[in-house]
Amino acid sequence: MFRFGNPEYLYLLVLIPILALVRFYVIHRQKQKLRIFGDLNLVKDLMPDVSVWRPRIKFWLLELGIAVLVIAIARPQIGTSVINDKRVGIETIIALDISNSMLAEDVEPNRLVRSKMLVENLIDKFTNDKVGLIVFAGESFVQLPITSDFVSAKMFLNTIEPSLIDAQGTDIAGAIDMASNSFTKQRGIGKAIILITDGENHEGGANEAALRAKENGMAVFVLGIGTTQGSPIIVDGREIKDINGNIVMSALNEAMCEEIAKAGGGAYIHVNNNSDAQRLLDIELAKLSKNEISNNMYTEHGEQFQVFCLIALLVIIIEICIFERKNPIFRNIRLFDNRKTLLLIIMMALFSVPMYGQVDRFYIRSGNKDYKKANYSEAEVYYRKAQEKNKKNPQAIYNLGNALLMQKKDSVAIRQYEEAARIETNVFRKARSFHNIGVICQNHKMYSEAIESYKNSLRLNPNDDETRYNLELCKRQLKQQKEQEKKDNQKMKQNNKEDNQKEDKRQKQQPKDNQEQDKPKGGMSKENAEQLLNAVIQQEKDAQQKMKKAMQQPRSRRNQKNW
């Protein structure tokens, strides 16, 4: 199949008949001037070295050279080939413990905040990988299905609090099983479960769950956070106490964490105020086998403009070597006396020589056409081709970010804008990169990051009213967000206070009820004892039934331990 990559340049072929008309007009004027001197045949005899055909040949060679050069600029293409843009990486599911014990402050500022910081840094290191997020306490929930949208991952990460899960406690086995079921079905790719916990497992079965994950081709890495000395758990300014009224001291169970990591074929890493857990985790993840995680197929047309450039160059050389006079001698050779020849040589230097090294610009123009037509996926393909030809072209990188943004691929788009801003030398285009980063962050309600991006944009281009407006709007939205969070926290504290009051009231009534039950003489009757035993057995059956349904769907259950 023959086609042109830039067919609009073919309109330049109208120069051919225009130049021909100009040529005929010039010859006609020359003949009129010669007739003034006398008969044309006599004039020709007086100029024996002047050739009639050589100027004509040179002119038509010039016309041919221009025509072939125009065709080369229009990028003739013959044939197609299917290109596979393969990207390799790993799949990672992060299981984050958000039980109340993660609020212990033996790690600054507390275990949960430190864990979220660690996860955010880990996400920043991912490139072609996929990540998912699971939160767990007494039960587990998929906070974010496995994806390559790292911006969304950070957004969900910022919303994580222990209040997300009503059922407190720590069910590590349930979290591992849910993480195992959250991976894609793709085989031959490294899959890692990163379990971040303090190791206070209240349900059991964690080692067995890790072993099952290992048998299914997944590696379980455990990040144990906290200290073995332990620390009180402070919730809403109050220390959590057990049912006996004793202050709960939450300590890291390193032995259990190591056993889980060993059973899961991974590694255990201790996280405290001084550890370099991030570096150690990066080393462990690098050991996993990376495989094709995505495969973008696109069709690439075979470029043939190089052949036409060589033909045009050869035609121009022949035209230069042909002289208008017969039997020329070396003293008459002045190649560059002819201005049109010099102009054509300059054109060849501009278009034919650097053309092969600047194919990226052709791809950018092709991508721009598809972008204007709202064919954003096709525009993305052209921009990626341009990047392959010239990885330092900021225009290709920036335009790729725009195409990704229009396809809602915000995380990848941000990385393109950041790279474009890093290598861009034009301050206005660099400012637009920061502006677009701010727009993405603002859309995801990441107002602090958006404000910083808008400020960076205005530092480069203070006259951008659109960015200034977005900055002011973002500041208002951030203020409203903080006020809403404050109201939500107050409401949550009020609800917790009411729950605590009800619990205290219930505990105060308990001794009275016991006294009333002790009043009958001779103690509990046999019938009452059997009824109580049957009730306990029934409760145990109900609890087991709820645990069986735990991995199938989210459920509400009550755990005696609220940490």
C-alpha positions as CSV (number, residue, x, y, z in Angstrom):
1,M,0.0,0.0,0.0
2,F,1.4,3.4,-1.0
3,R,0.5,6.5,0.9
4,F,1.9,9.9,1.9
5,G,2.6,10.8,5.5
6,N,2.2,14.5,4.9
7,P,0.2,14.8,1.7
8,E,-0.5,18.5,2.3
9,Y,3.0,19.2,1.0
10,L,2.1,17.9,-2.4
11,Y,0.4,21.2,-3.1
12,L,4.0,22.5,-3.6
13,L,3.9,20.7,-6.9
14,V,2.1,23.6,-8.4
15,L,5.5,25.3,-8.5
16,I,6.4,23.1,-11.4
17,P,3.9,24.6,-14.0
18,I,4.5,28.0,-12.5
19,L,8.2,27.8,-13.1
20,A,7.6,26.4,-16.6
21,L,5.4,29.4,-17.5
22,V,8.0,31.7,-16.1
23,R,10.7,29.9,-18.1
24,F,8.7,30.2,-21.3
25,Y,8.1,33.9,-20.7
26,V,11.8,34.6,-20.1
27,I,12.7,32.7,-23.3
28,H,10.1,34.7,-25.2
29,R,11.5,38.0,-23.9
30,Q,15.1,36.9,-24.8
31,K,14.1,36.1,-28.4
32,Q,12.4,39.5,-28.7
33,K,15.6,41.3,-27.6
34,L,17.7,39.2,-30.0
35,R,15.5,40.2,-32.9
36,I,16.5,43.8,-32.3
37,F,20.0,42.9,-33.3
38,G,18.9,41.2,-36.5
39,D,18.0,37.8,-37.9
40,L,18.0,35.0,-35.2
41,N,19.9,32.6,-37.4
42,L,22.7,35.1,-38.0
43,V,22.9,35.8,-34.3
44,K,23.2,32.1,-33.5
45,D,26.1,31.9,-35.9
46,L,27.8,34.7,-34.0
47,M,27.5,32.6,-30.8
48,P,28.8,29.1,-31.7
49,D,29.4,28.1,-28.0
50,V,25.8,28.7,-27.0
51,S,23.8,25.5,-26.9
52,V,20.0,25.5,-27.5
53,W,19.3,22.2,-25.8
54,R,21.6,22.4,-22.7
55,P,19.6,25.2,-21.0
56,R,16.4,23.3,-21.6
57,I,17.9,20.1,-20.2
58,K,19.1,22.0,-17.1
59,F,15.7,23.6,-16.6
60,W,13.8,20.3,-16.8
61,L,16.4,18.6,-14.5
62,L,15.8,21.5,-12.1
63,E,12.0,20.9,-12.4
64,L,12.5,17.2,-11.8
65,G,14.7,17.8,-8.8
66,I,12.1,20.1,-7.2
67,A,9.3,17.7,-7.9
68,V,11.2,14.8,-6.4
69,L,12.2,16.9,-3.4
70,V,8.5,17.8,-2.8
71,I,7.6,14.2,-2.9
72,A,10.3,13.4,-0.3
73,I,8.9,16.1,2.0
74,A,5.4,14.6,1.7
75,R,6.9,11.4,3.1
76,P,6.0,8.6,0.7
77,Q,5.3,5.3,2.5
78,I,5.1,1.8,1.2
79,G,4.0,-1.2,3.1
80,T,3.2,-1.6,6.8
81,S,4.7,-3.4,9.8
82,V,3.1,-4.1,13.1
83,I,5.2,-2.8,16.0
84,N,4.8,-4.2,19.5
85,D,5.4,-1.6,22.2
86,K,6.1,-4.0,25.0
87,R,6.5,-2.9,28.6
88,V,7.9,-5.1,31.3
89,G,7.3,-4.8,35.0
90,I,5.9,-6.5,38.1
91,E,2.5,-6.5,39.8
92,T,2.4,-5.5,43.5
93,I,-0.4,-5.6,46.0
94,I,0.2,-3.5,49.1
95,A,-1.8,-4.8,52.1
96,L,-1.8,-2.0,54.8
97,D,-2.8,-2.7,58.4
98,I,-5.1,0.1,59.5
99,S,-6.1,-1.3,62.9
100,N,-6.0,1.0,65.9
101,S,-2.7,-0.5,66.9
102,M,-1.2,1.3,63.9
103,L,-1.8,4.6,65.7
104,A,0.9,3.7,68.3
105,E,3.6,6.4,68.3
106,D,6.7,4.3,68.8
107,V,7.5,5.2,65.2
108,E,7.3,8.9,64.4
109,P,4.8,10.4,63.8
110,N,2.9,7.1,64.2
111,R,2.9,3.7,62.6
112,L,0.2,4.4,60.1
113,V,1.5,7.8,58.9
114,R,5.0,6.3,58.6
115,S,3.6,3.4,56.6
116,K,1.7,5.7,54.2
117,M,4.9,7.7,53.6
118,L,6.7,4.5,52.8
119,V,4.0,3.4,50.4
120,E,4.0,6.8,48.7
121,N,7.7,6.6,48.2
122,L,7.4,3.1,46.8
123,I,4.7,4.2,44.3
124,D,7.0,7.0,43.1
125,K,9.6,4.3,42.2
126,F,7.2,2.4,40.0
127,T,7.4,3.0,36.2
128,N,5.9,0.3,34.0
129,D,4.6,-1.7,37.0
130,K,1.1,-2.2,38.4
131,V,0.0,-1.6,42.0
132,G,-3.1,-2.4,44.0
133,L,-4.0,-1.4,47.6
134,I,-5.8,-3.4,50.3
135,V,-6.5,-2.1,53.8
136,F,-7.3,-4.5,56.6
137,A,-8.0,-4.7,60.3
138,G,-10.5,-7.2,61.6
139,E,-11.6,-7.6,57.9
140,S,-10.1,-6.7,54.6
141,F,-11.2,-4.3,51.8
142,V,-9.8,-3.6,48.3
143,Q,-9.1,0.1,48.5
144,L,-7.7,0.2,44.9
145,P,-7.8,-2.6,42.3
146,I,-4.5,-3.3,40.6
147,T,-3.7,-0.5,38.2
148,S,-1.0,1.5,36.6
149,D,-2.7,4.8,37.6
150,F,-0.3,5.9,40.3
151,V,-2.0,9.2,40.9
152,S,-5.2,7.4,41.9
153,A,-3.1,5.2,44.1
154,K,-1.7,8.2,46.0
155,M,-5.2,9.8,46.2
156,F,-6.7,6.7,47.8
157,L,-3.6,6.4,50.1
158,N,-4.3,9.9,51.5
159,T,-7.8,8.9,52.5
160,I,-6.8,5.9,54.6
161,E,-7.7,6.0,58.3
162,P,-8.6,3.4,60.9
163,S,-12.2,4.6,60.9
164,L,-12.6,3.1,57.4
165,I,-13.1,-0.3,59.0
166,D,-15.6,-0.8,61.8
167,A,-14.4,-4.3,62.7
168,Q,-11.2,-3.8,64.6
169,G,-8.5,-6.4,65.3
170,T,-6.0,-7.7,62.9
171,D,-6.7,-10.5,60.4
172,I,-3.5,-10.9,58.5
173,A,-4.6,-14.2,56.9
174,G,-7.7,-12.6,55.4
175,A,-5.6,-9.7,54.0
176,I,-3.1,-12.1,52.3
177,D,-5.9,-14.2,50.8
178,M,-7.6,-11.1,49.4
179,A,-4.3,-9.8,48.0
180,S,-3.7,-13.2,46.3
181,N,-7.1,-12.9,44.6
182,S,-6.5,-9.3,43.5
183,F,-3.7,-10.0,40.9
184,T,-4.4,-10.4,37.2
185,K,-4.5,-13.8,35.7
186,Q,-1.3,-13.2,33.7
187,R,1.4,-15.8,34.1
188,G,5.1,-15.5,34.1
189,I,5.2,-12.1,35.7
190,G,6.6,-11.3,39.2
191,K,3.9,-10.8,41.7
192,A,4.6,-9.4,45.2
193,I,2.4,-8.9,48.2
194,I,3.8,-6.2,50.5
195,L,2.3,-6.7,53.9
196,I,2.8,-3.7,56.2
197,T,1.8,-4.5,59.8
198,D,2.9,-4.5,63.4
199,G,2.3,-8.3,63.5
200,E,-0.5,-8.3,66.1
201,N,-2.4,-11.1,64.5
202,H,-5.7,-11.8,66.3
203,E,-7.2,-14.3,64.0
204,G,-4.5,-16.9,63.1
205,G,-3.8,-18.7,59.9
206,A,-1.3,-16.1,58.5
207,N,1.5,-18.6,57.8
208,E,-0.9,-20.9,55.9
209,A,-2.2,-18.0,53.8
210,A,1.4,-16.9,53.0
211,L,2.2,-20.5,52.0
212,R,-0.8,-20.6,49.7
213,A,0.3,-17.3,48.1
214,K,3.7,-18.7,47.5
215,E,2.3,-21.9,45.9
216,N,0.4,-19.6,43.5
217,G,3.6,-17.9,42.4
218,M,3.5,-14.8,44.7
219,A,6.1,-13.6,47.0
220,V,5.0,-12.2,50.4
221,F,7.2,-9.4,51.8
222,V,6.5,-8.3,55.3
223,L,7.4,-4.8,56.6
224,G,7.2,-4.9,60.4
225,I,6.6,-1.5,61.7
226,G,7.1,-0.4,65.3
227,T,9.3,-1.5,68.2
228,T,9.4,-4.6,70.3
229,Q,9.2,-2.5,73.5
230,G,5.7,-1.3,72.4
231,S,3.7,1.8,73.0
232,P,0.2,2.8,74.1
233,I,-2.5,3.2,71.5
234,I,-3.9,6.7,71.6
235,V,-7.3,7.2,69.8
236,D,-9.0,10.6,70.1
237,G,-6.6,11.6,72.8
238,R,-7.4,8.6,75.0
239,E,-5.4,5.5,75.6
240,I,-7.1,2.2,74.6
241,K,-7.8,-0.2,77.5
242,D,-8.7,-3.8,77.4
243,I,-11.8,-5.3,79.0
244,N,-10.0,-5.5,82.4
245,G,-9.3,-1.8,82.3
246,N,-5.5,-2.2,81.6
247,I,-3.8,0.1,79.2
248,V,-3.0,-1.8,76.0
249,M,0.7,-1.8,75.0
250,S,1.1,-2.6,71.3
251,A,4.4,-4.1,70.4
252,L,5.9,-5.3,67.1
253,N,5.7,-9.1,66.8
254,E,8.9,-9.6,64.8
255,A,8.9,-13.4,65.2
256,M,5.5,-13.7,63.5
257,C,6.4,-11.3,60.8
258,E,9.6,-13.3,60.0
259,E,7.6,-16.5,59.9
260,I,5.0,-15.1,57.5
261,A,7.8,-13.8,55.2
262,K,9.6,-17.1,55.3
263,A,6.4,-19.0,54.5
264,G,5.6,-16.6,51.7
265,G,9.0,-16.9,50.0
266,G,9.7,-13.2,50.5
267,A,11.7,-11.2,53.0
268,Y,11.1,-9.5,56.3
269,I,12.1,-5.8,56.7
270,H,12.0,-3.9,59.9
271,V,10.7,-0.3,59.8
272,N,11.5,2.1,62.5
273,N,12.7,5.7,62.8
274,N,16.3,4.9,61.7
275,S,15.9,2.0,59.2
276,D,16.5,2.2,55.5
277,A,13.5,0.0,54.7
278,Q,12.8,1.7,51.4
279,R,16.2,0.8,50.0
280,L,16.0,-2.8,51.2
281,L,12.6,-3.2,49.7
282,D,13.7,-1.9,46.4
283,I,16.5,-4.4,46.4
284,E,14.1,-7.3,47.1
285,L,11.6,-6.2,44.5
286,A,14.4,-5.9,41.9
287,K,15.0,-9.6,42.3
288,L,11.5,-10.5,41.0
289,S,11.2,-11.5,37.4
290,K,9.9,-8.8,35.2
291,N,7.8,-9.7,32.2
292,E,5.6,-8.1,29.7
293,I,2.9,-6.2,31.6
294,S,1.3,-4.4,28.7
295,N,1.5,-4.7,25.0
296,N,0.5,-1.8,22.8
297,M,0.4,-2.8,19.1
298,Y,0.4,-0.2,16.4
299,T,1.0,-0.2,12.7
300,E,4.0,1.6,11.3
301,H,4.3,2.5,7.6
302,G,7.6,2.1,5.9
303,E,9.2,5.4,5.2
304,Q,10.6,5.8,1.7
305,F,11.6,9.5,1.6
306,Q,15.3,8.7,1.9
307,V,15.2,7.2,-1.6
308,F,13.5,10.3,-3.1
309,C,16.0,12.5,-1.3
310,L,18.9,10.6,-2.9
311,I,17.2,10.9,-6.3
312,A,16.7,14.6,-5.9
313,L,20.3,15.1,-4.8
314,L,21.5,13.0,-7.9
315,V,19.4,15.1,-10.3
316,I,20.7,18.4,-8.8
317,I,24.3,17.2,-9.1
318,I,23.7,16.3,-12.8
319,E,22.1,19.7,-13.4
320,I,25.1,21.4,-11.9
321,C,27.5,19.4,-14.0
322,I,25.8,20.4,-17.3
323,F,26.9,23.7,-18.6
324,E,25.0,25.9,-21.0
325,R,27.9,26.5,-23.3
326,K,29.5,23.9,-25.6
327,N,33.0,22.5,-24.9
328,P,33.5,24.3,-21.6
329,I,36.9,24.7,-20.1
330,F,37.8,24.6,-16.4
331,R,38.1,28.4,-16.2
332,N,34.5,28.7,-17.1
333,I,33.3,26.4,-14.3
334,R,31.6,28.6,-11.7
335,L,29.1,26.3,-10.0
336,F,27.6,28.8,-7.6
337,D,27.2,31.8,-10.0
338,N,23.8,30.5,-10.7
339,R,21.5,31.7,-7.9
340,K,18.8,29.1,-8.5
341,T,21.4,26.4,-8.2
342,L,22.6,27.8,-4.9
343,L,19.1,28.1,-3.6
344,L,18.3,24.5,-4.5
345,I,21.5,23.3,-2.8
346,I,20.5,25.2,0.4
347,M,17.1,23.5,0.2
348,M,18.7,20.1,-0.1
349,A,20.9,20.9,2.9
350,L,17.8,21.9,4.9
351,F,15.5,19.1,4.0
352,S,17.4,16.0,2.7
353,V,20.4,15.8,5.0
354,P,18.8,16.4,8.4
355,M,15.5,14.8,7.5
356,Y,16.4,11.3,8.6
357,G,17.6,12.6,11.9
358,Q,14.5,14.7,12.4
359,V,11.8,12.1,11.8
360,D,10.5,12.9,15.2
361,R,9.1,16.2,13.9
362,F,7.1,14.4,11.3
363,Y,5.7,12.1,13.9
364,I,4.8,15.1,16.1
365,R,3.0,16.7,13.2
366,S,1.1,13.5,12.5
367,G,0.2,13.2,16.2
368,N,-1.0,16.8,16.2
369,K,-3.4,16.0,13.3
370,D,-4.9,13.1,15.2
371,Y,-5.0,15.1,18.4
372,K,-7.0,17.9,16.7
373,K,-9.4,15.2,15.4
374,A,-9.8,13.9,19.0
375,N,-8.1,10.6,18.0
376,Y,-6.1,10.7,21.2
377,S,-5.0,7.1,21.2
378,E,-3.6,7.4,17.7
379,A,-1.9,10.7,18.6
380,E,-0.3,8.9,21.5
381,V,1.2,6.3,19.2
382,Y,2.8,9.0,17.0
383,Y,4.1,10.9,20.0
384,R,5.7,7.7,21.3
385,K,7.3,7.2,17.9
386,A,8.7,10.7,18.1
387,Q,10.1,9.9,21.5
388,E,11.8,6.8,20.2
389,K,13.5,8.8,17.5
390,N,14.5,11.6,19.9
391,K,14.2,11.1,23.6
392,K,15.2,14.7,24.4
393,N,12.5,16.3,22.3
394,P,10.4,18.2,24.9
395,Q,7.6,18.9,22.4
396,A,7.0,15.2,21.9
397,I,7.1,14.5,25.6
398,Y,4.7,17.4,26.4
399,N,2.3,16.5,23.6
400,L,2.3,12.9,24.7
401,G,1.3,14.1,28.2
402,N,-1.6,16.0,26.6
403,A,-2.8,12.8,24.7
404,L,-2.6,10.7,27.9
405,L,-4.4,13.4,29.8
406,M,-7.3,13.3,27.3
407,Q,-7.5,9.5,27.8
408,K,-7.7,9.9,31.6
409,K,-4.3,8.3,32.1
410,D,-3.4,11.0,34.6
411,S,-0.6,9.2,36.4
412,V,1.4,8.6,33.2
413,A,0.6,12.1,31.9
414,I,2.1,13.7,35.1
415,R,5.4,11.8,34.5
416,Q,5.5,13.1,30.9
417,Y,4.8,16.7,32.0
418,E,7.5,16.4,34.7
419,E,10.0,15.2,32.2
420,A,9.1,17.9,29.7
421,A,9.5,20.6,32.3
422,R,12.9,19.2,33.3
423,I,14.4,19.3,29.8
424,E,12.4,22.2,28.3
425,T,14.4,25.5,27.8
426,N,11.5,27.7,26.8
427,V,10.1,29.2,30.0
428,F,6.5,29.5,28.6
429,R,6.3,25.9,27.5
430,K,7.8,24.8,30.8
431,A,5.2,26.9,32.6
432,R,2.4,25.0,30.7
433,S,3.8,21.7,31.9
434,F,3.6,22.8,35.5
435,H,0.1,24.2,34.8
436,N,-1.2,20.9,33.5
437,I,0.3,19.0,36.5
438,G,-1.7,21.4,38.7
439,V,-4.9,20.7,36.7
440,I,-4.5,16.9,37.2
441,C,-3.8,17.2,40.9
442,Q,-6.7,19.6,41.3
443,N,-9.1,17.2,39.6
444,H,-8.0,14.5,42.0
445,K,-8.5,16.9,45.0
446,M,-4.8,16.9,45.7
447,Y,-4.9,20.6,46.4
448,S,-1.6,21.0,48.1
449,E,0.3,19.5,45.2
450,A,-1.8,21.5,42.7
451,I,-1.0,24.7,44.5
452,E,2.7,24.0,44.4
453,S,2.5,23.2,40.6
454,Y,0.6,26.4,39.9
455,K,3.2,28.4,41.8
456,N,6.0,26.9,39.8
457,S,4.1,27.8,36.6
458,L,3.6,31.4,37.7
459,R,7.2,31.8,38.6
460,L,8.0,31.1,35.0
461,N,5.1,33.0,33.5
462,P,3.7,35.5,35.9
463,N,1.2,36.9,33.3
464,D,-0.8,33.7,33.0
465,D,-4.2,34.7,34.2
466,E,-5.6,31.2,33.8
467,T,-3.0,29.7,36.1
468,R,-3.5,32.5,38.6
469,Y,-7.3,31.9,38.7
470,N,-6.8,28.2,39.2
471,L,-4.4,28.9,42.0
472,E,-6.9,31.0,43.9
473,L,-9.6,28.5,43.3
474,C,-7.4,25.7,44.5
475,K,-6.6,27.6,47.7
476,R,-10.3,28.0,48.4
477,Q,-10.9,24.3,47.7
478,L,-8.1,23.3,50.0
479,K,-9.6,25.5,52.8
480,Q,-13.0,23.9,52.3
481,Q,-11.4,20.5,52.3
482,K,-9.7,21.1,55.6
483,E,-12.9,22.5,57.1
484,Q,-14.8,19.5,56.0
485,E,-12.2,17.1,57.4
486,K,-12.4,19.0,60.7
487,K,-16.2,18.6,60.7
488,D,-15.9,14.9,59.9
489,N,-13.3,14.4,62.7
490,Q,-15.5,16.2,65.2
491,K,-18.5,14.1,64.1
492,M,-16.4,11.0,64.4
493,K,-15.2,12.0,67.9
494,Q,-18.8,12.7,68.9
495,N,-19.9,9.3,67.7
496,N,-17.0,7.6,69.5
497,K,-17.9,9.5,72.6
498,E,-21.5,8.4,72.5
499,D,-20.4,4.8,71.8
500,N,-18.0,5.0,74.8
501,Q,-20.8,6.3,77.0
502,K,-23.1,3.5,76.0
503,E,-20.3,1.0,76.6
504,D,-19.6,2.5,80.1
505,K,-23.3,2.4,80.9
506,R,-23.5,-1.2,79.8
507,Q,-20.5,-2.2,81.9
508,K,-21.9,-0.4,84.9
509,Q,-25.2,-2.4,84.5
510,Q,-23.4,-5.7,84.3
511,P,-22.6,-6.2,88.0
512,K,-26.2,-5.3,88.9
513,D,-27.5,-7.9,86.5
514,N,-25.1,-10.5,88.0
515,Q,-26.4,-9.7,91.5
516,E,-29.9,-10.1,90.3
517,Q,-29.0,-13.5,88.8
518,D,-27.4,-14.6,92.1
519,K,-30.5,-14.0,94.1
520,P,-32.2,-17.3,93.4
521,K,-31.3,-19.7,96.1
522,G,-29.3,-22.8,95.1
523,G,-27.5,-21.1,92.1
524,M,-28.3,-21.6,88.4
525,S,-30.9,-24.2,87.5
526,K,-30.0,-27.1,85.1
527,E,-32.5,-25.8,82.5
528,N,-30.9,-22.3,82.6
529,A,-27.4,-23.8,82.3
530,E,-28.4,-25.8,79.3
531,Q,-30.1,-22.7,77.7
532,L,-26.9,-20.7,78.3
533,L,-24.7,-23.4,76.8
534,N,-26.9,-23.8,73.7
535,A,-26.8,-20.0,73.3
536,V,-23.0,-20.0,73.4
537,I,-22.8,-22.9,71.0
538,Q,-25.1,-21.1,68.6
539,Q,-23.1,-17.9,68.8
540,E,-19.9,-19.9,68.0
541,K,-21.6,-21.4,65.0
542,D,-22.7,-18.0,63.8
543,A,-19.2,-16.7,64.2
544,Q,-17.7,-19.5,62.2
545,Q,-20.3,-19.0,59.5
546,K,-19.4,-15.3,59.3
547,M,-15.6,-16.2,59.0
548,K,-16.4,-18.6,56.1
549,K,-18.0,-15.7,54.2
550,A,-15.2,-13.3,55.0
551,M,-13.2,-13.8,51.8
552,Q,-16.2,-13.7,49.6
553,Q,-17.7,-10.4,50.4
554,P,-17.2,-7.6,53.0
555,R,-19.0,-8.4,56.2
556,S,-19.6,-6.8,59.6
557,R,-18.5,-8.7,62.6
558,R,-17.5,-7.8,66.2
559,N,-14.1,-8.6,67.6
560,Q,-13.4,-8.3,71.3
561,K,-10.2,-6.5,70.7
562,N,-10.5,-3.1,69.3
563,W,-6.9,-2.7,68.3
